[in-house]
Amino acid sequence: MIKSTKLYLAKQNFKFSSAHFLIFNDAEAEMLHGHNYQVEIKLYGTQPSEYQAQGYLVDFSVIKKVVKAHCDLWDEHVLLPSKHPDMKYQKSADQKNYEIHFRDRFYSLPVVETIWLPITNTSVEQLSMLMAENLYAEFKSLGVTGLQVSVQETLGQSARSFVGVK
């Protein structure tokens, strides 16, 4: 018999506020705007860990710190997709700004306020998958076999992504 545990965390401070825009097709994209994103996670585990002998799968305090740190990385930044073929950018001559060309648009954004993510669109679907992959890589060593991340951009509008084994 395989025993499995699922843990759910939805802390008030699992949040980040960021600007982005969605790219719909070859001609349409949203205007740059922002959201107050909320993150929830579910952890799955079946492997023995140092904590299971003590009656729990993982140390919540460790999980909370790591999730909060990941949220803080994206907080108060402009999130842009580095893998979209129409997104062209380079640093300005003084290295302080990104000069960004997206189709007929031009942006100049401070380097310290801009994050280039390894995705093709800054949708909640891709944000939740990227965060799930990043968190799973950190939590595997703790006995976590699977991880589900939900990223909500507005109330009632979110995506959930799963990585690993349930």
Secondary structure, 3 states (H helix, E strand, C coil): CCCCEEEEECCCCCEEEEEECCECCCCCECCCEEEEEEEEEEEEECCCCCCHHHCCCCCHHHHHHHHHHHHHHHCCEEEEECCCCCEEEEECCCCCEEEEEECCEEEEEEHHHEEEECCCCCCHHHHHHHHHHHHHHHHHHHCCCEEEEEEEEECCEEEEEEEECC
